[in-house]
């Protein structure tokens, strides 16, 4: 790494591997660590640390893969690693001796710590630390600080023993712990927020919610925490807790549409249609150009039997951002108000949109079935039969459409066959 001899032990430390190892072991470790140290997962201000650590991991993995490829049987043995470690130590000692002679540094420091200028900002006498990129690991015991790279590209990384095991982390992501002082509230919020974001990325919504509750207790007015807490509880299907969380969010940020949008969604899932409609109405008042918000408001008004209000909202949704679901809801509202022409037009547009965009095949089949039923109420029997055939192509097991087609065939005028000559 820093010396001319590649230190296999340092490379294994970066990839958190132990000998013996093969190429597949290195590749698997590279994939796992690439996901863990991706810059997009870094907390604020730590992206560069993640990038540099990931670069060092990839460089070590490339060299370890080549080493495994050229080893007997494709495996690097523990004995080979031990021999290499001795050679690397000797190379480092030689490099340290040359650095001492060239710099003419103070005798004791140059003799015992030739890499003193490359130490992390925090002294290793701080024994306990946490990784700010992964605070869910807890507080660990720093077992050593190492270096990789050369010249101006020197990077420090540390081996830390956490409860879940030993991890190799960039030294810049360490936060040393002084148990004699309480943690500032802002640090606790960021710590639990980062841990919750990792749980959300892994689909562990209940764990994320628990961590966000600790963050909320540290700062009850933090809108980012309140938003993520609402999302986590909603994804965890804890609707009662999600309702309480969104109300907390509304108290802090009630002038913005975001919490009202989530409130409408949560109340709708709970079956509280009146409260959901009120929240949806607030959203469209704040964002009148949001087609999806108008579509939700129209759907909720349909459930409340407000047919004219639903028709108005769904027409606005069609004008702003037409969707297959919204158009079918518009067709239903038109049917309930007795507007056959608008029903047929909305169904036709729904089928055209379903064929143009990539939608679920079941939704496309429902759109064509709804169009067939709408046309069946008119005198366009041939068009209705064509719509039935298209719906049955998409959903052959749809009994209602099949029965409708049979009725339409009975109703259709029969052509006279020419007489035989």
C-alpha positions as CSV (number, residue, x, y, z in Angstrom):
1,X,0.0,0.0,0.0
2,X,2.2,3.0,1.1
3,X,5.3,0.8,0.6
4,X,6.5,-0.8,-2.6
5,X,5.3,-4.2,-1.3
6,X,1.6,-4.8,-1.4
7,X,0.5,-5.6,2.1
8,X,-2.1,-8.3,1.8
9,X,-3.1,-8.0,5.5
10,X,-4.0,-4.3,4.9
11,X,-6.0,-5.3,1.8
12,X,-7.8,-8.0,3.7
13,X,-8.5,-5.5,6.5
14,X,-10.1,-3.1,4.1
15,X,-12.3,-5.8,2.6
16,X,-13.0,-7.3,6.1
17,X,-11.7,-10.8,4.9
18,X,-9.6,-13.4,6.6
19,X,-7.3,-16.0,4.9
20,X,-7.6,-18.3,3.1
21,X,-9.5,-16.5,0.4
22,X,-10.3,-16.8,-3.3
23,X,-11.4,-14.6,-6.1
24,X,-15.1,-15.1,-5.3
25,X,-14.6,-14.1,-1.7
26,X,-13.0,-10.9,-2.8
27,X,-15.8,-10.2,-5.3
28,X,-18.5,-10.8,-2.7
29,X,-16.8,-8.6,-0.2
30,X,-16.4,-5.8,-2.8
31,X,-20.1,-5.9,-3.6
32,X,-21.1,-5.8,0.1
33,X,-18.8,-2.9,1.0
34,X,-19.7,-1.0,-2.2
35,X,-23.3,-1.0,-1.0
36,X,-22.3,0.0,2.6
37,X,-19.9,2.8,1.6
38,X,-21.7,4.2,-1.4
39,X,-21.4,8.1,-1.3
40,X,-25.2,8.4,-1.7
41,X,-25.6,6.8,1.7
42,X,-23.2,9.1,3.4
43,X,-24.5,11.6,6.1
44,X,-24.1,15.3,5.3
45,X,-20.5,16.3,4.9
46,X,-19.1,12.8,4.7
47,X,-19.5,12.0,1.0
48,X,-15.8,12.6,0.3
49,X,-14.8,10.2,3.1
50,X,-17.1,7.5,1.6
51,X,-15.7,8.1,-1.9
52,X,-12.0,7.8,-0.8
53,X,-12.7,4.7,1.3
54,X,-14.6,3.1,-1.6
55,X,-11.7,3.9,-3.9
56,X,-9.2,2.2,-1.5
57,X,-11.5,-0.8,-1.3
58,X,-11.7,-1.2,-5.0
59,X,-7.9,-0.8,-5.4
60,X,-7.3,-3.4,-2.8
61,X,-9.9,-5.7,-4.3
62,X,-8.3,-5.5,-7.8
63,X,-4.9,-6.5,-6.4
64,X,-6.3,-9.3,-4.3
65,X,-8.3,-10.7,-7.2
66,X,-5.2,-10.8,-9.4
67,X,-3.3,-12.4,-6.6
68,X,-6.0,-15.1,-6.2
69,X,-6.1,-15.7,-9.9
70,X,-2.3,-16.5,-10.0
71,X,-2.3,-18.5,-6.9
72,X,-2.2,-22.3,-6.9
73,X,-5.8,-23.6,-6.9
74,X,-7.1,-20.1,-7.0
75,X,-6.8,-19.7,-3.2
76,X,-4.4,-17.6,-1.2
77,X,-3.4,-19.5,1.9
78,X,-3.0,-18.1,5.4
79,X,0.7,-19.0,5.3
80,X,1.2,-16.9,2.1
81,X,-0.4,-14.0,3.9
82,X,1.8,-14.4,6.9
83,X,5.0,-14.4,4.7
84,X,3.7,-11.3,2.8
85,X,3.0,-9.6,6.1
86,X,6.6,-10.1,7.2
87,X,7.9,-8.7,3.9
88,X,5.6,-5.7,4.1
89,X,6.7,-5.0,7.6
90,X,10.3,-5.1,6.5
91,X,9.5,-2.8,3.6
92,X,7.8,-0.3,5.9
93,X,10.7,-0.4,8.3
94,X,13.1,0.3,5.4
95,X,10.9,3.1,4.2
96,X,10.7,4.5,7.7
97,X,14.5,4.4,8.0
98,X,14.9,6.3,4.7
99,X,12.3,8.9,5.6
100,X,14.1,9.4,8.9
101,X,17.4,10.0,7.2
102,X,16.0,12.3,4.5
103,X,13.9,14.5,6.9
104,X,16.4,14.6,9.8
105,X,13.5,14.7,12.1
106,X,13.7,14.5,15.9
107,X,15.4,11.3,16.8
108,X,12.7,9.7,19.1
109,X,9.8,10.7,16.9
110,X,11.5,9.6,13.6
111,X,12.6,6.3,15.1
112,X,9.3,5.2,16.7
113,X,6.7,6.9,14.4
114,X,8.0,7.7,10.9
115,X,4.4,8.1,9.8
116,X,3.5,10.6,12.5
117,X,2.4,13.3,10.0
118,X,-0.1,10.8,8.6
119,X,-2.0,10.2,11.8
120,X,-5.8,10.9,11.9
121,X,-6.9,14.3,13.3
122,X,-8.1,12.6,16.5
123,X,-5.5,10.9,18.7
124,X,-5.8,7.1,19.1
125,X,-5.8,7.6,22.8
126,X,-9.5,8.2,22.4
127,X,-10.3,4.5,22.7
128,X,-14.1,4.5,22.1
129,X,-15.8,5.9,19.0
130,X,-18.8,5.6,16.8
131,X,-19.0,5.6,13.0
132,X,-21.2,8.6,12.0
133,X,-22.0,6.9,8.7
134,X,-23.5,3.9,10.5
135,X,-24.5,5.0,14.0
136,X,-26.7,1.9,14.4
137,X,-23.4,0.0,15.0
138,X,-23.2,1.7,18.4
139,X,-20.0,2.6,20.2
140,X,-16.9,0.5,19.3
141,X,-13.4,0.0,20.5
142,X,-10.7,1.4,18.2
143,X,-8.1,-1.4,17.7
144,X,-5.8,0.3,15.2
145,X,-5.3,3.1,12.6
146,X,-3.8,2.2,9.2
147,X,-2.9,4.0,6.0
148,X,-3.3,3.4,2.3
149,X,-2.0,5.3,-0.7
150,X,1.1,7.3,-1.4
151,X,2.2,10.9,-1.6
152,X,-0.7,13.4,-1.4
153,X,-3.3,10.6,-1.6
154,X,-2.7,9.1,1.8
155,X,-5.9,7.9,3.5
156,X,-6.4,6.8,7.1
157,X,-8.7,4.0,8.0
158,X,-9.4,2.4,11.4
159,X,-10.3,-1.1,12.6
160,X,-13.1,-0.8,15.2
161,X,-14.6,-3.6,17.2
162,X,-18.4,-3.1,17.5
163,X,-20.9,-5.4,19.1
164,X,-21.8,-6.8,15.7
165,X,-18.1,-7.5,14.8
166,X,-15.0,-5.7,13.5
167,X,-15.5,-3.1,10.8
168,X,-13.0,-1.2,8.7
169,X,-14.1,2.5,8.5
170,X,-12.5,5.7,7.1
171,X,-10.9,7.5,10.0
172,X,-12.8,10.7,9.0
173,X,-16.1,9.0,9.8
174,X,-15.1,8.3,13.4
175,X,-16.6,10.3,16.2
176,X,-14.7,9.8,19.4
177,X,-16.9,9.4,22.5
178,X,-16.3,11.2,25.8
179,X,-18.6,9.5,28.3
180,X,-18.2,12.3,30.8
181,X,-20.3,14.7,28.6
182,X,-23.8,14.3,27.3
183,X,-24.4,14.3,23.5
184,X,-25.7,17.5,22.0
185,X,-29.3,17.2,20.8
186,X,-28.4,17.9,17.2
187,X,-25.9,15.1,17.1
188,X,-28.4,12.7,18.5
189,X,-31.0,13.7,15.8
190,X,-28.5,13.2,13.0
191,X,-27.3,9.9,14.5
192,X,-30.8,8.4,14.7
193,X,-31.8,10.0,11.4
194,X,-28.9,8.4,9.6
195,X,-29.6,5.0,11.2
196,X,-33.3,5.2,10.2
197,X,-32.4,6.0,6.6
198,X,-30.3,2.9,6.4
199,X,-33.3,0.8,7.8
200,X,-35.6,2.4,5.3
201,X,-33.3,1.5,2.4
202,X,-33.3,-2.1,3.6
203,X,-37.1,-2.2,3.9
204,X,-37.0,-2.5,7.7
205,X,-39.8,0.0,8.3
206,X,-40.6,-0.9,12.0
207,X,-36.9,-0.5,13.0
208,X,-36.7,2.8,11.1
209,X,-39.8,4.1,12.9
210,X,-38.3,3.2,16.3
211,X,-35.1,5.1,15.5
212,X,-37.0,8.1,14.2
213,X,-39.0,8.2,17.5
214,X,-35.7,8.7,19.3
215,X,-34.8,11.5,16.8
216,X,-38.2,13.1,17.3
217,X,-37.8,13.1,21.1
218,X,-34.4,14.9,20.7
219,X,-36.0,17.5,18.4
220,X,-39.8,17.5,18.2
221,X,-39.9,20.2,15.6
222,X,-37.5,18.7,13.0
223,X,-39.6,18.4,9.8
224,X,-37.3,15.9,8.1
225,X,-37.7,13.5,11.1
226,X,-41.4,14.0,11.2
227,X,-41.8,13.3,7.5
228,X,-39.7,10.2,7.6
229,X,-41.5,9.0,10.7
230,X,-44.8,9.3,8.9
231,X,-43.5,7.4,5.9
232,X,-41.9,4.7,8.0
233,X,-45.1,4.1,10.1
234,X,-47.3,4.1,6.9
235,X,-45.0,1.6,5.2
236,X,-45.1,-0.5,8.4
237,X,-48.9,-0.5,8.1
238,X,-49.2,1.1,11.6
239,X,-52.0,3.5,10.5
240,X,-52.9,4.7,14.0
241,X,-49.3,5.7,14.8
242,X,-48.9,7.2,11.3
243,X,-52.0,9.3,12.0
244,X,-50.4,10.6,15.2
245,X,-47.1,11.3,13.4
246,X,-48.7,13.2,10.6
247,X,-50.7,15.4,13.0
248,X,-47.4,16.2,14.7
249,X,-46.0,17.1,11.3
250,X,-49.0,19.3,10.5
251,X,-48.6,21.3,13.7
252,X,-45.0,22.2,12.6
253,X,-45.5,22.5,8.8
254,X,-49.2,22.9,8.3
255,X,-48.7,25.7,5.7
256,X,-47.1,23.3,3.2
257,X,-49.0,20.6,1.1
258,X,-46.7,17.7,2.0
259,X,-48.2,16.8,5.4
260,X,-51.8,17.3,4.1
261,X,-51.1,15.0,1.2
262,X,-49.9,12.2,3.6
263,X,-52.8,12.9,5.9
264,X,-55.3,12.4,3.1
265,X,-53.6,9.1,2.2
266,X,-53.5,7.9,5.8
267,X,-57.1,8.8,6.6
268,X,-58.3,7.2,3.4
269,X,-56.5,3.9,4.4
270,X,-58.1,4.2,7.8
271,X,-61.6,4.6,6.2
272,X,-62.0,8.1,7.6
273,X,-63.2,9.4,4.2
274,X,-64.6,12.8,5.5
275,X,-61.2,13.7,7.1
276,X,-59.4,12.4,4.0
277,X,-61.5,14.6,1.7
278,X,-60.8,17.6,3.9
279,X,-57.1,17.1,3.7
280,X,-57.2,16.4,0.0
281,X,-59.2,19.7,-0.5
282,X,-56.4,21.6,1.4
283,X,-53.8,20.0,-0.9
284,X,-55.5,21.2,-4.1
285,X,-56.0,24.6,-2.6
286,X,-52.3,24.9,-2.0
287,X,-51.2,23.2,-5.3
288,X,-54.0,23.8,-7.9
289,X,-51.8,22.5,-10.7
290,X,-51.3,19.0,-9.1
291,X,-53.4,16.6,-11.2
292,X,-52.8,13.6,-8.9
293,X,-54.2,15.7,-6.0
294,X,-57.4,16.5,-7.9
295,X,-57.8,12.8,-8.9
296,X,-57.6,11.8,-5.2
297,X,-60.1,14.5,-4.2
298,X,-62.5,13.3,-6.9
299,X,-62.2,9.7,-5.8
300,X,-62.9,10.7,-2.2
301,X,-65.9,12.7,-3.2
302,X,-67.3,9.8,-5.1
303,X,-67.2,7.8,-1.9
304,X,-69.0,10.6,-0.1
305,X,-71.7,10.6,-2.9
306,X,-70.8,14.1,-3.9
307,X,-71.2,13.4,-7.6
308,X,-71.0,16.9,-8.9
309,X,-68.0,17.7,-6.8
310,X,-66.3,14.5,-7.9
311,X,-67.1,15.3,-11.5
312,X,-65.5,18.8,-11.3
313,X,-62.4,17.5,-9.5
314,X,-61.9,14.6,-11.9
315,X,-62.3,16.9,-14.9
316,X,-59.6,19.1,-13.5
317,X,-57.4,16.0,-13.1
318,X,-58.0,15.0,-16.7
319,X,-57.0,18.5,-17.9
320,X,-53.8,18.6,-15.8
321,X,-52.5,15.1,-15.7
322,X,-54.7,12.3,-17.1
323,X,-54.2,8.8,-15.8
324,X,-56.0,5.6,-16.5
325,X,-57.3,5.3,-13.0
326,X,-58.5,8.9,-12.9
327,X,-60.2,8.6,-16.2
328,X,-62.1,5.5,-15.1
329,X,-63.1,7.3,-12.0
330,X,-64.4,10.2,-14.2
331,X,-66.4,7.7,-16.3
332,X,-67.9,6.3,-13.1
333,X,-68.9,9.9,-11.9
334,X,-70.4,10.6,-15.3
335,X,-72.4,7.4,-15.2
336,X,-73.7,8.3,-11.7
337,X,-74.8,11.7,-13.0
338,X,-76.4,10.2,-16.1
339,X,-74.0,11.8,-18.6
340,X,-73.5,9.0,-21.1
341,X,-71.5,11.0,-23.6
342,X,-68.9,12.0,-21.0
343,X,-68.8,8.4,-19.7
344,X,-68.0,7.0,-23.1
345,X,-65.5,9.8,-23.9
346,X,-63.6,9.2,-20.6
347,X,-63.5,5.4,-21.1
348,X,-62.2,5.9,-24.7
349,X,-59.4,8.1,-23.5
350,X,-58.6,5.6,-20.7
351,X,-58.2,2.8,-23.3
352,X,-56.0,5.0,-25.5
353,X,-53.8,6.0,-22.6
354,X,-53.6,2.4,-21.3
355,X,-52.4,1.3,-24.8
356,X,-49.8,4.1,-25.0
357,X,-48.1,3.9,-21.7
358,X,-46.7,1.0,-19.8
359,X,-49.4,0.0,-17.3
360,X,-50.4,-3.2,-15.5
361,X,-52.1,-5.6,-17.9
362,X,-55.0,-6.0,-15.5
363,X,-55.6,-2.3,-15.5
364,X,-55.5,-2.2,-19.2
365,X,-58.1,-5.0,-19.3
366,X,-60.3,-3.2,-16.9
367,X,-60.2,0.0,-19.0
368,X,-61.3,-1.9,-22.1
369,X,-64.0,-3.7,-20.1
370,X,-65.3,-0.4,-18.8
371,X,-65.3,1.0,-22.3
372,X,-67.3,-2.0,-23.6
373,X,-69.9,-1.6,-20.9
374,X,-70.2,2.1,-21.7
375,X,-70.6,1.5,-25.5
376,X,-73.2,-1.2,-24.7
377,X,-75.5,1.6,-23.4
378,X,-75.4,3.3,-26.8
379,X,-76.4,2.2,-30.3
380,X,-72.8,1.5,-31.3
381,X,-73.1,-2.2,-31.1
382,X,-70.2,-3.0,-33.4
383,X,-67.8,-0.8,-31.5
384,X,-69.0,-2.4,-28.2
385,X,-68.3,-5.9,-29.7
386,X,-64.8,-4.8,-30.7
387,X,-64.1,-3.4,-27.2
388,X,-65.3,-6.8,-25.7
389,X,-63.0,-8.7,-28.0
390,X,-60.1,-6.5,-26.9
391,X,-60.9,-6.9,-23.2
392,X,-61.1,-10.6,-23.6
393,X,-57.8,-10.7,-25.3
394,X,-56.3,-9.1,-22.2
395,X,-58.4,-11.0,-19.7
396,X,-59.9,-14.2,-21.2
397,X,-61.4,-15.2,-17.8
398,X,-63.6,-12.1,-17.4
399,X,-67.1,-13.6,-17.3
400,X,-68.9,-10.3,-17.2
401,X,-67.4,-9.2,-20.5
402,X,-68.0,-12.6,-22.1
403,X,-71.7,-12.4,-21.1
404,X,-71.9,-8.8,-22.4
405,X,-70.5,-9.9,-25.7
406,X,-73.1,-12.7,-26.0
407,X,-75.9,-10.2,-25.3
408,X,-74.5,-7.8,-27.9
409,X,-74.2,-10.6,-30.5
410,X,-77.9,-11.4,-29.9
411,X,-78.8,-7.8,-30.3
412,X,-76.7,-7.1,-33.4
413,X,-78.5,-7.2,-36.8
414,X,-77.8,-10.4,-38.7
415,X,-76.6,-10.2,-42.3
416,X,-78.6,-12.1,-44.9
417,X,-76.6,-14.7,-46.7
418,X,-76.7,-14.6,-50.5
419,X,-78.9,-17.4,-52.0
420,X,-77.1,-20.3,-53.7
421,X,-77.1,-20.1,-57.5
